[in-house]
Amino acid sequence: MTCPPDRVYEEIAYISYHFHWRLADVLDLEHAQRARFVREIARLNERINGESGEKGHDDRGW
């Protein structure tokens, strides 16, 4: 199964924004790896936002 291009762009932007990784480094990841990093970033954001009482800025459910 192929990941839709829009989803790939979202994953790349999300990971790059939060980890400050270069595009080439993120593109080298397999989809499963990118998806795992997306989940982990979302989990970290939820924990941080929960501790500070702020709402997250992400509307995609990440």
N, C-alpha and C positions, 0 to 999 in steps of 0.2 A: 504494500500500500504506500502511495506517495503522499507526502504532506503537501497541502495546498500552499501555493507561493505566498499568499497573504499571511498565512500562519507562520511560515518560515521567517518572513520579515519581522513579524511581531516578536517571535522568540529571539531573533538576533538583536533587535532593538532593546528588548527587555534585559537580556543578559549583558549587552554592551553598556547600557546605561548604569546598571547596578554594580557591575564588576570592573568597568572601565577597561574591558578587554578590546584588543584590536579586532577589526572585522575579520581578517584572515584567520585569527585564532578561533573565533566563534564558528566560522564557516568550516573549519577543519573537524568540528564535532559531528558525530552521527546524530540523527534526529532524536534517538532515545536519550543520548547524553544531554542534548539541548533541553529536552522536555524535563529531564531530572533537575537540571540547574534552574529552570523556570519554577518548578515546584518548590525547590529549596529556597530560592529567593523570596517567593510568595510566603512561605512559612516563616522566614526570618522577618519579613515586613509585618506580617500579622502579629508576631510576638512583640516586636518593637512598638507597633501602633497600639497594641493592647496594653502594654506597660505604660505608655504615655497618655492613653485615653483618646488618641486621635484616630480619625477615620483614615483608611488607606486612600491612596490616590489612583488606584487601579480599578477600572470598571469591567475588566474581562474575567474576573473571578480568579486571578492569579494571586 
